Amino acid sequence: MMKRTLTYIIICCYTISVQAQSRHAIYWSKETKHTWENLRDNFLQNNFYIGMHNDGREALDEQGILQNRTAFYSTVSSRKSTDFKSDFQRIAGAYPTMTETDFHSYAINRTDIQYKESQKKALINYIIHYHNTIGGLSTISCHMPNPWWYEEKEGDAADFRYISSKHPNVVAEILDGKTRLNQVQTVKEKFDEQLDEFIQMLNQLKDYKGKKIPVVIRLFHEASGDWFWWGDGHCSHEEYKQLFRYTVEKITKNCNHVIIGYTPDRNWNSMEKTDKFMNRYPGNEYVDIIGFDNYGIKDKESIQTTIKQLRMLSDFAKQYNKVVALTETGNNSLTVPNWFTQCLEPCVTAQGVNLAYVEIYGSWSSDGGFFFPYKKNSNEAKDFRKFYKNDFIIKGRNTKKVIKSVLEIFK
């Protein structure tokens, strides 16, 4: 199997044209079609991008101290900077070929206007900076807030985990459009207000030529679990599907650079319509990428289960012209020895498994809050570098090439 690099992907001219079986694919920009073709090519060859959540925006340094770059990214000048401080690159020796952040939980959901606007600028500039300097895939998860959180705020649950005791099925209230949140707005109007804000941010994602940056959006993820207000047990399967479709239609009507992902949690066993992967699947017309979040890979049994799941998704994606991704994974605090080579690698390189990208979750605390090694010479870092040598992984560029490419762009 031929090893490819990110540089190759960017400059290569594709002669094939592949359309996703989603209704919004016909509206994709030229750049988004190319991104899709790259993802589809990755998937069919099982050469996948790899990166981590929020890499370059926040990370742990060598001493395990959190370094947050919100202030840096709050300025427009960050878009042209050659200074992309990647924790992934510091450990792996090459830049990540994908990254992910979340516009909602870090910005849109906030109530302090000044803080909110600062965060919005930082997130937009972060995606633009990563795209301009590294050129990899940008993905966005969506921890949308429960509209009732703004009115009630019972307990200390996060806005996207909040379940109202008086209004436990907020999805139904969004769909009916009649339930009042307060004297000014209905529940649906509050949801739409935040969705419109999200769309406005998406449309500001433009590269140095002024073209919109293609992004993957993971809507209402981990819905097979019950820890989010859109999750299993808080609304019916049909209500979830209707909300997903409504949201996709509203976004894609206003954005031609969005690829949609459907990504439940790992608690499913088959592709039967009654099982937890398919019972909330909104339909091929609304989805481009299928995948799941899995933080439970830790032993032989869980490895075999994950391989089985990835094979089932791979077969489904080949049949219906989708691609598969392992959209969140990791081992918190890396407590499992050699987790990357002994647990993750067998899953993503198994025969019959095809992937377009793999995302390792990020780090925010050296005390129970990291999924990626932060000490360069640690056993965990050495294990990751051994894993990273695998030919299945599409490697990023090195420092010199990144800086050179940026200087050429802006001279």
Sequence and secondary structure as in RCSB ss.txt:
>XXXX:A:sequence
MMKRTLTYIIICCYTISVQAQSRHAIYWSKETKHTWENLRDNFLQNNFYIGMHNDGREALDEQGILQNRTAFYST
VSSRKSTDFKSDFQRIAGAYPTMTETDFHSYAINRTDIQYKESQKKALINYIIHYHNTIGGLSTISCHMPNPWWY
EEKEGDAADFRYISSKHPNVVAEILDGKTRLNQVQTVKEKFDEQLDEFIQMLNQLKDYKGKKIPVVIRLFHEASG
DWFWWGDGHCSHEEYKQLFRYTVEKITKNCNHVIIGYTPDRNWNSMEKTDKFMNRYPGNEYVDIIGFDNYGIKDK
ESIQTTIKQLRMLSDFAKQYNKVVALTETGNNSLTVPNWFTQCLEPCVTAQGVNLAYVEIYGSWSSDGGFFFPYK
KNSNEAKDFRKFYKNDFIIKGRNTKKVIKSVLEIFK
>XXXX:A:secstr
    BHHHHHH         SSGGGGG  HHHHHHHHHHHHHHHHT BEEEEETTTTEEE TTS EEE HHHHTS
GGGGG S    HHHHHHSS  SEEEEEHIIIIIT S HHHHHHHHHHHHHHHHHHHHHT  EEEEE     GGGG
TT  TT  TTT   SS S HHHHHHHS  BSSSS BHHHHHHHHHHHHHHHHTT B TTS B  EEEE STTTTS
SSSTTSBTTB HHHHHHHHHHHHHHHHHH SSEEEEE   S      TTSTTTTT   GGG SEEEEEE    SH
HHHHHHHHHHHHHHHHHHHHT EEEEEEE  GGG STTHIIIIIHHHHTSTT   SEEEE  EEETTTEESS  S
TTSHHHHHHHHHHT TTB B   HHHHHHHHHHHH 
